[in-house]
Amino acid sequence: MKRTAVFVDAGYFWAQTCALAGATSLTRSALRVDYAGLHKRLLQEVQDQMPNGDLLRVYWYDAPGPTGKTADHHAMDQLDDFKLRLGTGLDGQMVADLMGLAQHRAITHALLVTDSAHLAPGVQAVQATGLRVHLLSLGRPAAASTALAVEVDLKRFWSVADIQAFAALPPAAFHTPGTALWAAPHALAATAAATETSAARSEDTPLAVLAQVVNKRLKDGPHAVVLAALKPGMRALPREVDSVLLSVGRQELGRALTEPEKRELRREFQSLVRLEFEDRFRKEHGHNVALA
């Protein structure tokens, strides 16, 4: 008997869904999501990939909002088959859940919705138990991490048409006052196509500019608390921040970043963190400071 669990990286989900809806310059709060529609589409994907199989449940990994659960989280609480995993270190939590279910023979298949290369070792480990691991990318297949994609057993992706079944921008984002709340399919498709073209033309976008774009998006999004807690001198960025950083870089350049580009983009972002930290320190203490 086939039984599947779905593992969704919320940071990746929102970054890619915003991009496909044409909202690269907006936060996820700008989207209107039909959660019942999302639930239905995920169930259909499981049936398409594993005919006559059962769904164990969908695990949704996300960071909490400034005061705990967000409106999105409360909406998901009402869905059947969904289990929220809120916190930090979400890659580790995803791997722990994946390995636990595999070791207890609770599932035969796992469907991952993520682009995190950090999951590749975990995928190798559960495959050794006989578990088949599938990868669902949102947008072009290139939206997936190469390191992760090469390890999985099956690769599929959702197009703009799939996304528009449950997510859309409000009318104001399309500058069409008076239209229905849900954007018409042709408008969403046209906007996403324009976004793709724009990204393809952004090959020469400085990575310092991309770091600034991410910094603003994080300030306006659900990871604002994580961003505010960052301090100079950190050896590595938190997973939630790094995921958004690389996703935006990929979207804006219209291709996967090289490893040297990833390192440079992280350095540029950490430089921004340093400058903002120093600025806050000066305002709080009333004098100049330069951190060593």
N, C-alpha and C positions, 0 to 999 in steps of 0.2 A: 504494500500500500504506500503510495506516494504522499508525503506530508511536507509542507513547505512553511517556513517562517520568512517574513520579509523584514529587512533591517534598513531603515531609512536614516541617513545622515541629514538632519534638518538644515544645517548650514549650507550644504551642497544643494539640497532641494530648493531652498528659497533663492539662492544666488542664480541657479539655472532657470528657475521658473520666472523670476523677474526678467532675466535676459530674454527668454523666449517670448515674453509678453511685451517686450520693448521697453522695459522699465529699468534699463541699466543705470540711469541716474537717480532712481528713486529707491526708497526702502521697501521692505516687504509689506509694510503697513499700507502701501499704496495699492496693493492687489486686493481683489475680491475673490475669495476662495469658497467654492461650494464643497464643503467637506464630505457631504454625502456622495457627491460626484467623484471626489478623489477616492473615497472608500470603494465605490463601485468600479472605478478604473483599475485600482490595484488588484481587486478580486478577479477582474477579467484577465489581467496580465498573468496572474498565477494560473488560471485555467488555460490560457493560451500556451503557456510554457510547459505546464504539467497537466495535461488533460486527465480528467477523472481523479485528480488528486485532491487532497484536503489542505486547507489553510489552518495552521496552528494559530498564528496571530501575526500582527504587524507591530514591530518595535520601532518607536519613533524617538530618536536621540536628539535632544536639544538643550540649550542653556536656558536657565530660568530668566524671566524678566526682572526688572528692578525690584519688584515687590513679590516675586514668586511666579506663579502661573500667569501666563498672558491670556488674552481673549482667545487666541488660537488654541492654546492648550486646553482651555475649558471646553471649546467646541469639540476637540478631539476626545475629550472625556466622555462625550455623549455617543461616540461611535462604537459599534460592536467590533470586536477583534483587534482593537488598538490598545497598546500599552505604552504609556509615556515613560521615557527614561530621561529625567532632568538632572543636570549637574555639569561638572567639568570632567576632563579626561575621558571624553565620550568614545574615542577610538578604543581605549582599553576596555570600557564597559561593553562595547559592541563585540569585541573579540571574546570577552568572558562569556557573554550570552551565547555566542555562536559555538564556542567550544563546549559549554555546559550542555546545550541541547544535543550536540553531536555525540558527546560521550554517553548520554543517557538514551541515545537512539530515539529521541523524541521527534526528530525530523529526518527526512531523507534528502531534502533539497533546501538550499538557502538562496534567497534572492536579495542581493545587495543593491542599494541605491546610494551611491557614494562615489567620490573620486579620490579617496585617501589611499596613498601608497603605503601608509603605515599598517594597513590591514593585510598586505600581501603575505607576511609570515604566518598570520593567523589562518588565512585561507589555505596555505600549504598544510598546516597542522590538521585542520578538520578534514581535508581531502584524504589524509592518510587513514582516517576512520571510515572512509567510504562515502562521505557526504559529497554530493554534487553542489557546486557553488556557481550561481548565475549572477551576471552583472547587468543592471539596467541603468543606462546613461540617459540623461535628460538633454535633448538637443543632439547635435552631431556626435557620432561615435567617438570623435576625437576629444569630446568633453571628458572622457574617462582617463584616469591615470594609466599611463602605459605600464608601469610596474605592477599595478593591480590587474589590468586587463589581460596581461599575458598569463596570469595564474588561474583565472576562472575557467569554468567549463563551457559556458555559453554567454554570448554577449548580445544584448538587444538594446534598443533605444526608443525613446518617445519623441515624436515630432511635435511641431507647433500644433497640429490638429489634435494630437492626444492631450496636450496641455490645455488647449482652449476648451476642452470638455468640462474642466472644473475650475479654471482660473482665468481672470481677465482684469484689465485695467478699468477703472471707473471712466465715465465719458469724458471728464475734464482732461484726462491724460491724453486723449485723442483730439482735444480741442473741438469737440462736436457737442455743444450744449443741447440739452433736450432729448438726447438719445437714451436708449434703455441702459440700465445699470451694467448689464453684461455686454461687452464689446462684440460687435458682429464678427463672425469668423473671418470675413475678408479683411476687416480692419486690423484684426490681431495678426493675421498672416502677413499683411502688407507691412505692418510696423516691425514685426520680427525680421522680415526680409531686409528692411532698411537697416535694422540693427546689425545684421550679419554683414551687409555691404560696408557699413561704417567701420565695423571691427576689422574687416579685411584691409581697410585703408589706413588702419592705425598702427601699421608695422613699425613706424618710426616714433611712436609715442614714448617719451622718456619714462623710464621706470620710476623716477622721482615723482612724476605727475600721477602715475598709477597709484603710488603709495598714498598720495594726498586724497585721491578718489576713495580709496579704501578707508582711510582715516575718517572721512566725512560720513561714509556709509555706516561705519561701525558706531559713530556717535549718535546717529539717528535711528539705530536699529536695536534689536534685542540684546546685543552684546556690549552695550554702552558701559555697563558695570564692569565687565571684564577689561575693556579698554581703559577705563579710568584708573584701574588698579595697577596698570603696567608701570614699571619704573626702569630707568636707564640701567644698563649693565646686565640685562637678562641674557642668559645663554641661548634661549630658544623662545619663540613666540608661543603663546597658548594655542592649543589645537583649534579653538573656535576662531581665533584671529587669523591664524595661518591659512585655514581653509578658505575664508573669504578673500584673503590677500591673493592666493593663487588662482581662485576662481575668477576674480575680477581681472587679473592679469591676462588670463587665458581668453576671457571674453573680449577685452579691449584689443588684444593683438590678433584675435581671430585664429589662434593656433596654440598648441601646447608650448609652455615656456621651457627653455633649456635649463639644465641644472645651474650653469653660471648665472643665468637670468634670474632664477629663483633666489639664489644667494644674494644677488645685488638688490632685488626687490625687497627682500627681508631687511637688508642693511639700510636701505632708504627708509623703510617704515620705522625701524628702530631709531633712526636719526630724528624722525618726526616725534617719536615718543620722548626722546631726550629733550628736544627743544621745548615741547609743550610742558614737560615736567619742570624744566628750569623756569619757564614763564610763570607757572603756577607758584613756584617757590618764591620768586621775586615779588609777586603780588601779595603773597601771604606774609612775607617777612620784611618787605619794604626796602630791599637793597639788592644789588646785583650779585649774581652767583654764577660760577661756571663749574659744573661738576666734572671731576677728574675721571 
